[in-house]
Structures are given as C-alpha cells and as structure tokens.
Amino acid sequence: MKNTAVEQDVNELKRIRIEKLDNLVKEGKDPFEITKFDRTHSSKEIAEGYTTEEREIEVRGETKTVTAKISPLDGQKVCIAGRIMSKRGMGKVGFCHIQDLEGQVQIFVKKDVLGDEEYERFKKLDIGDIIGATGEVFTTQTGEISVRVDSITLLTKSLQPLPEKFHGMTNTDLRYRKRYIDLIMNADVKDTFIKRSKIIATIRKYLDGQGFLEVETPMLVSNAGGAAARPFETHFNALSEDFKLRISLELYLKRLIVGGLEKVYEIGRVFRNEGLDTRHNPEFTLMELYQAYTDYHGMMDLTENLYRHVANEVLGTTKIVYNGIEMDLGKPFERITMVDAVKKYAGVDFNEIKTDDEAKEIAKKHHVEFEAHHKKGDILNLFFEDYVEEHLIQPTFVMDHPIEISPLTKKKPGNPDYVERFEFFMNGWEMANAYSELNDPIDQRERFKAQEILLSLGDEEANTTDEDFMHSLEIGMPPTGGIGFGIDRMCMLLTDSAAIRDVLLFPTMKPLD
C-alpha cells in the first residue's frame, strides 16, 4: 500500500528544487551547461596519512581537550568535487560534507570569503546536489580535516530528495531496484562492489600471469550445452531461426583447445531459466578455463592457488569470515571422494551397492527422494546433496563423481562407473566444478545419446548433441583440464554478503505490479 502523505511530501520537495533550477537558469547559472570540473584531490587523498595532535578548545565556557587530525596537505590549495550529504550552520558560516567515490570530506564556508551573492546561492543548495569546491585544507577547532573554500560551483542540481539521513535506505527490495541510491547512501554497499571489481581484476591478472588467454565466445547459441540447466529461448528474425542464451561457456572454449590455444579462459554472463533465491539469479557471472595437457588434479592445484592469491590481494589475509564463521584458505584444502564423503556423513557405502535397485532401496530407507529413471550414480549424488553439502564449510574438493551426472567428463581408469571430476565447496556451497575433460569423440557421442533419452523423458535440463562440437573432438582435443567458477558466490564469501543480489549491481527483480 502506498504512503500518500510521503509521496505528497516528495512531490513538493521536487517542485521546490525544480523552481530553484528555473531561477538558476534565469540567472544564467544553469548547472547542466557545465561540461567539466578539474579536480586535484579526492577525499581520501586529503585525509590519508594524517597525523594527530592534542588541542584545547572552549565549548560553552568549558575547556575541553580534543584530538585534532592534521592532513599532510594542511595549508595547500585543493579542488574537490562530490555530492552534498549534509549541511549545517547557515548564519554567516556553513558546513557541508561532500561525498566522492572514496569517502567524505567537510567543507567550511564563510560569507565574507564567498561574498554575499555566492553565499546566498550556497545556502540554497540541497542535499544531493553535486558541487565542485576550491579552497585550502585545514583542521577545524573541533579537530576535523576540512577545506576552507573560496569558490563553489554547482555542477548538477538534484531534483529528487535522498532518503532521510538517519534511517538511510534500509528497504531491501528498494535497495536492489534503486541501486544508484543504495550506493550513495550505504558506504558498505559501495565497498562491496569495489571489492567485486578488484576480485575480478585480480583473477584476470593471476591467470594472465600463468599464460592463459582471455577470450570471448557467443552468448546467443543454437545449442545451449555444457551444463544441466534450462535455457532461455528467443527468435532471431534476420535468420528466421530460434536461438538460446548460453547456459555455459564450455563447448566453445573446448573448440579453442582443439584449435591449439592451449590455455584459455572467459569471464562472462550466462543465463539459466530457473528460480530466484539467495544463491541463484537467472543471469550470473561464470568463469571457465581450460588447459591442455593437464587433468583435474592440475585444476585442483590452480583453484587452491587462485583462491588463496585473490583473498590475499583483495582482503590482505587468507582467513575470511562469512556470517561469523572463519574459513582458512591458507591451509591445504581437504580432498575427499564423493563415495567417501557419503560414507562419512550418511553412513552408506556405495562401494557395497552393486545395482540400481539396491541403491533405490537404500534411498527409500533414508528418505532420499528419487525419480524412476534414476540410476545408482544419480542416487549417490542425491545422498551427497542431502547428507554432505551442509558439512563442507572449510575449503574442500569433492572428487570422483558418478558417470550418470557427468556427461562431459573422462572416466576414471579402471573404474568406469566414476569420472575424473571434482566440485569445490566452501560454507556448504558449490564454488567450482572441474573435470579431466572427455576428449574421446566416440564416448562423447554415447554420452550425448544418453542425455537425449533423458530429454525425451521430460528432463528439460538434459543436453542435446552438438554436432559441430562433436566434429571438433573428431579433429582431436589433447588431454585437458577444465573448470568453472561461480564468480558471484566467490564475491559473496569474500565480502560477507548474505545473498547473491548483494553482489549483483542490478539483480533480476519481480515486477512491482
């Protein structure tokens, strides 16, 4: 239900602000005609590296000692710019806090410095306006680093009031829909997205240093393969052909391995037509990389080294805390097979189960729900999901998955029911998925046929045969290790964010109506 009184107040404030803008235009002071402002310093540069000294000040007849901050730029002329976040004073002196990317800085304004006309314009500025200011850095009587300004330029007139400052922007749904306001009002939100950018930049720098090539592959595809997920579908009018949005990066990157690009990676959006929850958004950021002449053990080593490096570079530590739980990336990551993990946490040894029927009977006894077409390997995976995942808090590689759930993975030598695959877990979440890639085209075609049977039985997430990919395998792909990383979940852990929407600037939202 809408709050009519609040809407009326906002509309009245907007009307007043538009009136102020109209008056500025009439005076030849239209802020939107200004094209640039030359800043010399940011808020951080003004305050960074400050020293302190004890000062005595008189407040209402009493002498108090304050700790004064002294900027390294004390006494220097600076030009700063940002958004007004607070105003006070307004007799013959006034104070404002202006906010830029790196924080806030106070400006001190005196009528006898600015002059009567400019000071009157300053008084009419609103919270939310963007200004440029020039002046000298100093420390106020109360000990705050400030800028004593001698000129102010209105650069942008804000026509909409910001949320009330003491309550900020706390409505979660509104924060996601109006992220631009969320970034203005909540410093921790801005910090999260700055860290996200640093995480991705650090990944790129690390992989580039390891000799990987960053590439780009199609988002609009005729066959959305490489993962078990339902795709979004669309129609391309120019070709009168149906296309899908990619659900994975895998099949095109493997084509590049065939072509002789021996180390490749891509960081990009993928799209899966599935539900919304704290860890899922229909479009999300995936990184996949492929390396010729290595296997899933090589991918484990790369994953462990990469996670440790990113945490050190972005957070300055390998110990991260998520929701009050400490996880240590500095220690060797645990490695355990899926069979051993299920035996450890569910007390069921799938090495002793020989048939699909036996697996179904065990599932019934343990109240693990399955479907009629499920085989022993599918049921092993269901046990893993029900009994094991929640316990995998510290960094853990779960290895050697059943072949039924791994259609693109190389079989384990001597044990063809299982494949050379691992999933990387932290905080009970799957963080990455890796294989010794299947490069046998005959075996791969049989796996695709099995997937198409599942599709005919109603499994909308099953793969279909990609004939061009099959042709590439027939040309010949070397032994290859590959891995997919969920970038958003990585960002959640490293920024202690409760939901995937907290690390997506513009998450998918249900319509308001």
Backbone torsions as a table, in degrees:
resi	resn	phi	psi	omega
1	MET	NA	132.5	-176.8
2	LYS	-76.9	144.1	176.4
3	ASN	-91.3	98.1	-173.8
4	THR	-63.8	-39.1	-178.7
5	ALA	-63.2	-41.9	178.7
6	VAL	-64.5	-42.5	179.2
7	GLU	-60.7	-41.1	179.2
8	GLN	-64.1	-41.7	178.1
9	ASP	-61.6	-44.9	-179.4
10	VAL	-63.6	-43.4	-179.8
11	ASN	-63.1	-37.3	179.2
12	GLU	-68.4	-41.9	177.5
13	LEU	-63.2	-39.1	178.0
14	LYS	-64.3	-41.3	179.7
15	ARG	-60.7	-42.0	179.8
16	ILE	-64.4	-41.0	-178.9
17	ARG	-67.0	-39.4	177.0
18	ILE	-63.8	-38.1	177.7
19	GLU	-63.2	-41.0	176.6
20	LYS	-61.7	-41.7	179.3
21	LEU	-63.5	-44.1	178.7
22	ASP	-57.4	-42.0	179.8
23	ASN	-65.0	-39.3	177.4
24	LEU	-62.9	-41.7	179.2
25	VAL	-62.0	-43.2	179.4
26	LYS	-62.5	-31.1	-180.0
27	GLU	-83.6	0.3	-176.9
28	GLY	76.8	23.7	-177.7
29	LYS	-117.4	36.8	-178.7
30	ASP	-62.4	113.2	-177.0
31	PRO	-65.3	-26.3	-176.2
32	PHE	-77.5	-3.5	173.7
33	GLU	-86.2	-13.1	179.7
34	ILE	-76.7	128.8	-175.8
35	THR	-101.0	-19.4	-179.3
36	LYS	-159.6	162.4	173.0
37	PHE	-144.8	125.1	-175.7
38	ASP	-85.2	101.0	175.7
39	ARG	-81.9	146.4	173.8
40	THR	-108.0	-27.3	-174.7
41	HIS	-144.5	153.4	172.2
42	SER	-98.0	169.4	177.3
43	SER	-59.6	-38.6	-178.6
44	LYS	-66.6	-42.0	-179.0
45	GLU	-64.2	-31.1	179.7
46	ILE	-72.0	-37.0	-175.0
47	ALA	-96.4	-21.2	-172.5
48	GLU	-63.2	134.6	177.1
49	GLY	76.0	23.1	-178.9
50	TYR	-67.2	155.8	172.1
51	THR	-110.6	171.5	-179.1
52	THR	-127.8	154.8	172.4
53	GLU	-149.2	149.9	178.8
54	GLU	-83.3	132.5	178.2
55	ARG	-130.9	147.5	173.9
56	GLU	-101.1	130.2	178.4
57	ILE	-128.2	158.7	179.6
58	GLU	-106.8	122.3	179.8
59	VAL	-124.6	111.9	178.9
60	ARG	52.7	45.5	176.0
61	GLY	83.9	-4.1	179.4
62	GLU	-109.2	142.4	177.8
63	THR	-92.3	126.8	179.8
64	LYS	-126.7	151.4	176.1
65	THR	-101.0	127.8	178.2
66	VAL	-122.1	154.3	173.4
67	THR	-92.8	111.5	-177.8
68	ALA	-92.4	136.2	175.5
69	LYS	-92.8	132.3	-179.3
70	ILE	-116.0	117.4	-179.7
71	SER	-72.6	146.9	172.4
72	PRO	-61.6	-19.7	-179.8
73	LEU	-96.5	12.8	-177.5
74	ASP	-51.9	126.7	179.3
75	GLY	88.3	-5.9	-178.6
76	GLN	-92.2	152.0	177.3
77	LYS	-83.3	133.7	180.0
78	VAL	-135.4	157.2	171.3
79	CYS	-120.3	120.7	-176.9
80	ILE	-125.2	163.0	178.7
81	ALA	-150.4	149.4	178.5
82	GLY	171.1	-172.5	-176.8
83	ARG	-97.4	134.5	177.6
84	ILE	-69.7	123.5	-179.5
85	MET	-110.5	-17.2	177.2
86	SER	-158.9	153.6	176.3
87	LYS	-142.3	143.8	173.6
88	ARG	-154.7	170.7	-176.3
89	GLY	88.4	-129.2	174.1
90	MET	95.7	9.8	167.9
91	GLY	-75.9	-100.6	173.9
92	LYS	-103.7	-4.4	175.6
93	VAL	-135.2	153.2	178.4
94	GLY	-146.0	157.1	177.8
95	PHE	-126.5	143.6	173.1
96	CYS	-136.9	149.3	165.0
97	HIS	-107.3	126.1	175.1
98	ILE	-113.0	144.8	-171.9
99	GLN	-116.7	130.3	171.6
100	ASP	-119.0	-167.4	-176.6
101	LEU	-56.2	-36.5	-168.6
102	GLU	-99.0	-3.7	179.1
103	GLY	150.9	-153.0	-178.3
104	GLN	-126.6	153.1	173.9
105	VAL	-140.1	143.8	179.6
106	GLN	-87.3	140.0	170.9
107	ILE	-115.0	145.7	-178.1
108	PHE	-116.1	125.6	-173.6
109	VAL	-121.6	129.9	176.2
110	LYS	-120.1	138.4	-177.9
111	LYS	-62.1	-40.4	-176.3
112	ASP	-75.4	-9.5	174.1
113	VAL	-91.9	-47.5	-178.6
114	LEU	-73.5	-32.4	-172.4
115	GLY	97.4	155.3	-173.3
116	ASP	-57.7	-48.7	-174.1
117	GLU	-65.1	-47.3	-179.0
118	GLU	-68.8	-33.2	179.3
119	TYR	-68.1	-36.1	177.0
120	GLU	-64.5	-39.0	176.5
121	ARG	-65.1	-39.7	177.7
122	PHE	-59.8	-42.7	-179.2
123	LYS	-62.2	-27.1	-177.7
124	LYS	-86.9	-4.8	177.0
125	LEU	-64.7	148.9	-179.0
126	ASP	-112.8	154.4	170.7
127	ILE	-60.7	130.5	-175.5
128	GLY	107.6	-23.5	176.4
129	ASP	-63.4	148.2	177.4
130	ILE	-106.0	126.7	-175.7
131	ILE	-129.3	160.1	166.2
132	GLY	-113.2	143.1	-177.6
133	ALA	-140.3	142.6	178.1
134	THR	-122.1	136.2	179.6
135	GLY	176.9	-170.3	-174.2
136	GLU	-104.9	136.0	177.7
137	VAL	-73.9	134.5	176.6
138	PHE	-153.9	176.5	176.7
139	THR	-113.8	128.5	-178.7
140	THR	-69.9	170.0	-179.9
141	GLN	-59.3	-32.0	-179.3
142	THR	-85.7	1.0	172.2
143	GLY	97.8	12.7	-177.8
144	GLU	-99.4	133.4	175.1
145	ILE	-65.7	130.0	-174.8
146	SER	-144.6	175.1	174.1
147	VAL	-122.3	121.7	177.5
148	ARG	-86.4	102.3	-167.5
149	VAL	-85.0	147.2	174.0
150	ASP	-117.1	-6.2	173.1
151	SER	-155.6	145.2	178.8
152	ILE	-132.3	136.3	177.0
153	THR	-123.0	122.8	174.3
154	LEU	-77.0	118.1	-175.6
155	LEU	-99.0	-32.8	178.4
156	THR	-148.0	128.3	175.4
157	LYS	-89.9	120.1	177.2
158	SER	-81.7	122.1	-177.2
159	LEU	-93.9	-13.8	179.4
160	GLN	-113.3	132.0	177.7
161	PRO	-68.1	145.0	173.7
162	LEU	-76.6	162.4	175.8
163	PRO	-56.9	151.5	-179.4
164	GLU	-57.5	131.0	-163.3
165	LYS	-65.5	-30.9	-175.4
166	PHE	-76.5	-27.1	179.8
167	HIS	-100.1	-15.7	176.2
168	GLY	61.2	-148.4	-180.0
169	MET	-120.2	91.8	-171.9
170	THR	-104.6	-13.9	178.2
171	ASN	-69.5	111.6	-172.4
172	THR	-61.3	-45.9	-178.8
173	ASP	-60.3	-44.1	179.9
174	LEU	-66.1	-36.8	178.7
175	ARG	-59.3	-42.7	-179.1
176	TYR	-70.1	-36.8	-178.5
177	ARG	-74.8	-33.7	-177.4
178	LYS	-116.6	60.4	-173.1
179	ARG	-59.5	-31.6	-179.8
180	TYR	-61.4	-35.6	176.8
181	ILE	-75.4	-39.3	177.9
182	ASP	-56.0	-42.8	-179.8
183	LEU	-66.7	-34.7	178.8
184	ILE	-69.6	-43.4	-169.3
185	MET	-87.8	-24.4	-172.4
186	ASN	-122.0	105.1	-177.1
187	ALA	-62.5	-33.6	-178.6
188	ASP	-68.2	-31.2	177.4
189	VAL	-67.5	-46.1	177.0
190	LYS	-58.6	-41.6	180.0
191	ASP	-62.3	-38.6	178.5
192	THR	-59.2	-45.0	-175.8
193	PHE	-77.8	-26.6	171.6
194	ILE	-66.3	-41.8	177.6
195	LYS	-65.0	-38.9	178.1
196	ARG	-57.9	-46.5	178.9
197	SER	-60.3	-41.1	179.3
198	LYS	-67.5	-36.9	178.4
199	ILE	-59.9	-48.8	-178.0
200	ILE	-67.2	-40.7	178.0
201	ALA	-62.9	-38.5	179.8
202	THR	-67.7	-40.1	176.3
203	ILE	-59.2	-48.2	-179.0
204	ARG	-59.2	-47.5	-177.4
205	LYS	-62.2	-41.0	-179.7
206	TYR	-63.6	-49.5	-177.2
207	LEU	-67.2	-39.3	176.3
208	ASP	-59.1	-38.8	178.8
209	GLY	-68.7	-20.3	177.3
210	GLN	-91.5	5.5	176.8
211	GLY	89.6	12.1	177.6
212	PHE	-81.0	148.8	174.2
213	LEU	-102.9	129.8	173.9
214	GLU	-84.4	131.1	-176.3
215	VAL	-130.8	171.4	176.1
216	GLU	-128.3	134.9	179.5
217	THR	-125.2	166.2	-172.4
218	PRO	-63.4	142.2	170.6
219	MET	-91.9	-30.3	-179.0
220	LEU	-99.5	113.3	-170.3
221	VAL	-132.0	156.5	176.7
222	SER	-85.0	-25.0	179.5
223	ASN	-131.8	108.7	-177.8
224	ALA	-89.3	87.6	-178.3
225	GLY	-113.9	-176.8	175.9
226	GLY	99.6	-4.8	179.2
227	ALA	-159.2	164.2	175.6
228	ALA	-95.6	94.0	-177.8
229	ALA	-160.5	153.7	177.9
230	ARG	-87.0	126.1	-176.3
231	PRO	-86.5	162.8	166.1
232	PHE	-83.0	142.9	-178.7
233	GLU	-119.3	148.5	-179.9
234	THR	-147.9	175.1	-178.2
235	HIS	-125.0	130.4	179.3
236	PHE	-97.4	107.2	-173.1
237	ASN	-63.1	-40.2	-174.5
238	ALA	-60.2	-35.1	179.7
239	LEU	-102.7	-3.3	-175.3
240	SER	49.9	52.3	-174.3
241	GLU	-140.1	143.7	176.8
242	ASP	-81.3	138.0	176.7
243	PHE	-128.4	168.5	177.2
244	LYS	-127.4	153.9	170.0
245	LEU	-84.0	139.3	-173.1
246	ARG	-61.8	145.2	175.1
247	ILE	-105.7	-9.1	-175.4
248	SER	-156.6	167.8	176.6
249	LEU	-106.9	-1.5	-161.7
250	GLU	-63.9	-54.2	-166.2
251	LEU	-67.7	-32.7	177.6
252	TYR	-75.4	-37.2	178.3
253	LEU	-65.0	-36.1	177.4
254	LYS	-66.7	-34.3	174.8
255	ARG	-57.7	-36.0	-179.7
256	LEU	-70.9	-34.1	173.7
257	ILE	-62.5	-42.9	175.7
258	VAL	-57.0	-40.5	-177.8
259	GLY	-73.7	-3.8	174.5
260	GLY	101.7	3.2	172.4
261	LEU	-83.9	97.3	-162.7
262	GLU	-75.6	-19.9	177.1
263	LYS	-137.1	110.6	-178.0
264	VAL	-133.1	151.5	172.6
265	TYR	-148.0	157.5	175.4
266	GLU	-141.7	137.3	171.8
267	ILE	-114.7	115.1	-175.6
268	GLY	-162.2	170.6	179.4
269	ARG	-77.6	139.0	168.8
270	VAL	-125.6	163.1	-168.9
271	PHE	-133.9	124.2	-179.7
272	ARG	-130.7	128.0	-173.5
273	ASN	-83.2	75.1	-175.6
274	GLU	-137.5	-176.9	-173.4
275	GLY	-74.4	173.4	177.1
276	LEU	-106.7	131.1	170.3
277	ASP	-155.2	-167.9	-172.9
278	THR	-65.9	-19.1	-179.2
279	ARG	-120.8	3.8	-176.8
280	HIS	-131.7	134.8	173.0
281	ASN	-136.0	141.6	-174.4
282	PRO	-62.3	-25.3	169.3
283	GLU	-120.2	132.6	-176.5
284	PHE	-150.1	170.6	-175.3
285	THR	-100.3	124.1	-179.5
286	LEU	-119.1	142.3	168.2
287	MET	-116.9	128.8	172.4
288	GLU	-123.9	143.2	175.9
289	LEU	-139.0	150.5	-178.7
290	TYR	-136.1	138.2	-177.5
291	GLN	-134.4	123.0	178.6
292	ALA	-71.7	150.5	172.9
293	TYR	68.8	25.8	170.5
294	THR	-137.3	179.4	-177.0
295	ASP	-134.1	-165.3	-175.8
296	TYR	-69.7	-21.5	173.2
297	HIS	-67.5	-39.4	175.1
298	GLY	-62.4	-36.3	177.9
299	MET	-69.0	-34.1	175.7
300	MET	-63.1	-45.8	-180.0
301	ASP	-61.9	-43.3	180.0
302	LEU	-62.6	-43.8	-178.8
303	THR	-62.2	-46.9	-179.3
304	GLU	-61.3	-45.6	-179.6
305	ASN	-66.9	-39.9	-178.5
306	LEU	-66.3	-48.4	179.9
307	TYR	-60.0	-43.0	-179.2
308	ARG	-63.9	-42.2	-179.5
309	HIS	-65.5	-45.2	-177.8
310	VAL	-63.4	-44.2	179.6
311	ALA	-60.7	-44.3	179.4
312	ASN	-62.3	-43.8	-176.4
313	GLU	-70.5	-40.7	-173.5
314	VAL	-88.7	-39.4	-175.3
315	LEU	-106.3	-16.6	-177.9
316	GLY	78.5	13.8	-179.3
317	THR	-157.7	155.8	173.9
318	THR	-96.3	-1.3	176.4
319	LYS	-99.6	117.5	179.9
320	ILE	-113.9	150.0	179.1
321	VAL	-119.6	123.2	177.5
322	TYR	-124.9	122.3	180.0
323	ASN	51.7	38.9	177.1
324	GLY	83.9	-3.0	-178.0
325	ILE	-104.8	127.5	179.6
326	GLU	-87.9	132.6	175.3
327	MET	-122.7	133.0	-172.4
328	ASP	-108.4	108.6	177.7
329	LEU	-83.3	-6.0	-178.4
330	GLY	-80.0	-23.1	179.7
331	LYS	-85.8	155.8	174.9
332	PRO	-56.9	135.3	-178.8
333	PHE	-72.5	139.6	177.4
334	GLU	-66.1	145.2	176.3
335	ARG	-128.1	124.2	-176.3
336	ILE	-147.0	143.1	177.5
337	THR	-76.6	157.8	178.7
338	MET	-62.5	-39.4	179.1
339	VAL	-61.7	-46.6	-179.5
340	ASP	-66.8	-34.3	179.1
341	ALA	-66.6	-41.5	178.2
342	VAL	-67.9	-38.5	176.8
343	LYS	-63.0	-39.5	-177.7
344	LYS	-67.6	-43.9	-171.3
345	TYR	-102.4	-21.5	179.5
346	ALA	-110.7	-14.0	179.7
347	GLY	74.2	18.8	-179.9
348	VAL	-116.7	126.2	-178.9
349	ASP	-101.9	104.8	-177.6
350	PHE	-73.2	-9.3	171.8
351	ASN	-67.8	-23.1	-179.2
352	GLU	-91.1	-7.5	-178.5
353	ILE	-96.9	121.9	-171.2
354	LYS	-102.2	-25.6	-173.3
355	THR	-127.7	165.3	176.7
356	ASP	-64.5	-39.2	-179.2
357	ASP	-64.1	-40.4	176.9
358	GLU	-61.6	-41.4	179.7
359	ALA	-62.7	-39.7	-180.0
360	LYS	-67.7	-37.6	178.5
361	GLU	-65.4	-42.3	177.3
362	ILE	-62.8	-40.2	179.4
363	ALA	-61.7	-43.2	179.2
364	LYS	-60.5	-42.7	-179.6
365	LYS	-63.7	-30.9	-177.7
366	HIS	-100.5	9.7	177.2
367	HIS	57.9	37.1	174.1
368	VAL	-94.3	117.4	-176.5
369	GLU	-77.3	136.4	179.4
370	PHE	-142.3	169.7	178.7
371	GLU	-108.0	161.2	-171.8
372	ALA	-58.6	-35.9	-175.8
373	HIS	-82.2	-3.7	-177.5
374	HIS	-67.6	142.4	177.4
375	LYS	-107.2	-178.7	-177.7
376	LYS	-53.9	-45.4	-178.4
377	GLY	-64.6	-38.8	176.6
378	ASP	-61.3	-41.2	-177.2
379	ILE	-71.4	-35.8	172.7
380	LEU	-56.3	-44.8	-180.0
381	ASN	-64.7	-37.5	177.5
382	LEU	-65.1	-39.4	174.6
383	PHE	-61.3	-43.1	179.4
384	PHE	-59.5	-46.0	-179.2
385	GLU	-64.3	-39.7	-176.1
386	ASP	-77.8	-35.7	-169.6
387	TYR	-109.6	-23.8	-167.1
388	VAL	-108.2	-47.3	-167.6
389	GLU	-49.4	-43.9	-175.0
390	GLU	-63.4	-19.5	-178.4
391	HIS	-88.5	-10.0	-173.0
392	LEU	-89.2	74.3	-176.9
393	ILE	-84.8	-52.3	178.0
394	GLN	-74.8	156.7	-177.1
395	PRO	-53.9	122.4	-173.6
396	THR	-141.7	133.0	170.9
397	PHE	-97.8	119.8	174.6
398	VAL	-100.6	119.2	-167.8
399	MET	-112.3	164.3	165.7
400	ASP	63.8	72.0	-178.3
401	HIS	-82.3	159.4	175.6
402	PRO	-68.8	148.8	-175.4
403	ILE	-64.5	-28.2	-176.3
404	GLU	-60.3	-28.5	-176.4
405	ILE	-107.2	15.0	-174.6
406	SER	-137.8	73.1	-172.2
407	PRO	-73.7	-8.6	-176.4
408	LEU	-118.3	18.4	-169.6
409	THR	-116.6	146.2	-179.0
410	LYS	-73.6	137.3	178.6
411	LYS	-66.4	153.5	174.2
412	LYS	-76.3	128.5	178.1
413	PRO	-56.8	128.0	178.4
414	GLY	82.1	-3.4	-179.9
415	ASN	-146.5	72.6	-169.8
416	PRO	-68.5	-6.6	175.9
417	ASP	-76.8	-12.4	-176.4
418	TYR	-127.7	162.6	-175.7
419	VAL	-127.5	162.7	178.5
420	GLU	-84.5	83.7	-176.8
421	ARG	-138.5	149.4	168.9
422	PHE	-139.1	153.5	167.3
423	GLU	-116.4	138.1	179.9
424	PHE	-98.9	127.1	-177.6
425	PHE	-119.8	142.8	166.7
426	MET	-146.5	145.4	177.3
427	ASN	56.5	25.8	-178.5
428	GLY	77.4	8.0	-178.1
429	TRP	-110.2	144.8	168.3
430	GLU	-74.4	122.0	-177.4
431	MET	-106.5	-22.8	-178.9
432	ALA	-160.5	158.6	-177.5
433	ASN	-139.6	127.6	-172.0
434	ALA	-141.2	154.1	-178.4
435	TYR	-135.6	158.0	147.7
436	SER	-83.3	111.3	-167.3
437	GLU	-67.9	140.0	177.1
438	LEU	-71.6	118.8	179.4
439	ASN	-118.2	9.3	176.7
440	ASP	-89.4	108.2	-175.1
441	PRO	-65.6	-29.9	179.2
442	ILE	-69.1	-47.3	176.9
443	ASP	-61.9	-43.0	-178.2
444	GLN	-60.6	-40.5	179.3
445	ARG	-63.7	-38.9	177.6
446	GLU	-64.7	-39.0	178.2
447	ARG	-64.1	-41.6	177.9
448	PHE	-62.6	-39.3	178.0
449	LYS	-60.8	-40.9	178.4
450	ALA	-64.8	-37.1	177.4
451	GLN	-65.6	-38.1	-178.5
452	GLU	-70.1	-28.7	173.2
453	ILE	-64.5	-43.4	178.0
454	LEU	-62.6	-38.4	178.0
455	LEU	-61.8	-42.3	179.5
456	SER	-67.2	-22.2	178.3
457	LEU	-87.6	1.7	175.4
458	GLY	106.6	5.2	178.3
459	ASP	-81.4	101.2	-175.9
460	GLU	-72.8	-9.5	-179.9
461	GLU	-96.6	-1.5	-178.1
462	ALA	-72.5	152.4	178.9
463	ASN	-80.2	159.3	169.6
464	THR	-119.0	160.9	-176.8
465	THR	-67.5	126.6	175.6
466	ASP	-100.8	102.2	-172.5
467	GLU	-66.3	-36.3	178.7
468	ASP	-66.9	-39.0	176.2
469	PHE	-63.7	-41.2	177.8
470	MET	-60.0	-40.2	179.3
471	HIS	-62.7	-38.4	179.1
472	SER	-63.8	-40.4	178.2
473	LEU	-65.0	-34.3	178.6
474	GLU	-69.7	-28.3	171.6
475	ILE	-65.3	-36.8	173.9
476	GLY	122.3	116.5	175.5
477	MET	-112.3	130.3	179.8
478	PRO	-67.3	165.1	171.5
479	PRO	-51.9	132.6	-169.7
480	THR	-144.2	139.8	170.0
481	GLY	-103.8	139.9	179.8
482	GLY	-139.8	155.0	-178.6
483	ILE	-151.9	148.7	173.1
484	GLY	-121.1	129.3	180.0
485	PHE	-110.1	134.4	169.2
486	GLY	-82.2	103.1	-176.8
487	ILE	-65.5	-38.5	-176.7
488	ASP	-65.2	-41.8	178.5
489	ARG	-67.0	-37.0	175.7
490	MET	-60.0	-44.4	178.4
491	CYS	-64.7	-37.3	176.9
492	MET	-58.4	-47.9	-177.6
493	LEU	-65.7	-43.3	-174.4
494	LEU	-78.2	-11.6	177.2
495	THR	-115.2	5.4	-179.4
496	ASP	53.7	48.2	-179.5
497	SER	-99.9	134.0	-171.2
498	ALA	-73.6	-28.6	-174.1
499	ALA	-139.3	155.4	-179.6
500	ILE	-60.7	-29.9	179.3
501	ARG	-64.6	-22.8	179.7
502	ASP	-74.0	-14.7	178.9
503	VAL	-116.3	5.8	172.6
504	LEU	-107.0	123.1	-177.8
505	LEU	-58.4	-42.1	-178.6
506	PHE	-132.7	80.5	-178.4
507	PRO	-70.1	159.6	176.2
508	THR	-67.9	131.2	-177.7
509	MET	-125.7	149.0	173.4
510	LYS	-69.0	145.3	177.7
511	PRO	-58.8	144.1	-179.5
512	LEU	-62.8	-30.5	-179.2
513	ASP	-94.8	NA	NA
